[in-house]
């Protein structure tokens, strides 16, 4: 069957304004496929400026790729119209980072739940609609009688985000794209929202793309992981391989930077200097070279290909140039598929 | 043996509302030792930010410090006039506010913003002296002297956070309160900013109160940790001991709710919601969410008492020992 979502050699370059001619590469030659069978959770991990939100915006159709194409069931997202587009809007749901900004403060929270029911004719009567809403709210652990009829400002950030998860579930989509869903939620509630997402995946067979800067939550809920740095994939594969034995120096830096809640001090001082400037278009070589503690001459000459260092992982780094090369569009070969 | 830099005794901060006073900080007492980093964690609404603001005398109406003492260098800060507090702030105690990166003035250069404090405190500097002072402060927080000429929008999040830090240390205070200094930063930048904060502390020999909600960050950074819940301190103890054997069930659940990278485990949140401060549960405010709740917890508010040498906890479970 045609895959649910396919990124084919997608690049997104933002060009500057009239005066500033500098171009910024937000995403470079990115290929990935998401299947709906079996439903899996894929984590896309990176810092600000890594291109992870560009991926989400391309998926939403808010940006057009500069090169390459994004396909939904084999059809190009940017040219999709009519029935096919409607089906896409039904099958792919988004959960955004900010549970405050997504609500219209003048409407009760019911609005975000009743609107999709009306739009997609999910229920034939008021009663049926209410039953549907009740079920999804209970699935995410909210009590309908305490949630419905309230205004957004009367609820906490965590509650609002769970209503958004419930709204996504309402449509029984094939795919949910969650862009930093817990970064603005209190630590004690994060675990609850993430386990809600996990439940949607396991019980309702929904595939999830989980976009985050937090390796730890990405590790906990996903099967596969893609680590991005300035628009390019540095490391990808089975999450157990990537997180437990990171091989790319950038993934290693990320892992070392996580503050762990353990009695031992695992934070070590390091000397890599932070370079937050995005490489301009036409940058040659590995994008991490100027921060990399293990940089070699060839790193500044060409971009490293994907080296398949084991059956379930690729690393884009010349340190592993003994390993066989995998084509840039072959990520799925190293992903867990069940 | 531990010298005390700052003492807080029975501090009460209330916000007046139409439905009665909200007790944002409710009878909190603790000591800040010289040269230590004390962490303060809690959920949104637990009172940690209000506490930080109260320490630097920035509680404004409808908020009010109702009672209690804040003792710094032998003086009770709560009794100071607004003008006297201005003198103390920045010279003796300084705040790096929450969202410090958005607290910078967008239309003045960084240099002027750093010099604003010292000037207001009546320090007259020649241009050369001012340049030196700004350059040395920027150097202390790991920024190049060129930053002085820049505007806030030219800086990244981590750099703005460092500028906020440079402003806070511009008059070498001995107590620094940092309110969620890294909450909007990426992990790699977060680590650098915290390292800078530690360097600054070493150099000034200052004590720091680090306010936040990330238990992992606390584990890697602080010497002692205070846990706040609904305006009260639930527990305060050396960080290592807290992580190995937390005394308060809330602390334990906070630690357990963290996703780890060591192994996959079922995600466990803390069930229930943070209490509304206007309508607190009877007895211990945590009892409706506590898995170990028993009769006494519902009727009687536990005292904040010393459970062991250096470990304070407000929980009836600790009374039995």
Interface residues (C-beta under 8 A of the other chain):
Chain A: X47 X48 X156 X157 X158 X159 X186 X187 X188 X189 X190 X191 X192 X193 X194 X195 X198 X213 X214 X215 X216 X217 X219 X220 X221 X243 X253 X254 X255 X257 X258 X259 X260 X261 X262 X263 X265 X266 X267 X269 X274 X276
Chain B: X43 X44 X156 X157 X158 X186 X187 X188 X189 X190 X191 X192 X195 X213 X214 X215 X216 X217 X218 X219 X220 X221 X239 X240 X243 X244 X253 X254 X255 X257 X258 X259 X260 X261 X262 X264 X265 X266 X267 X268 X269 X270 X271 X273 X274
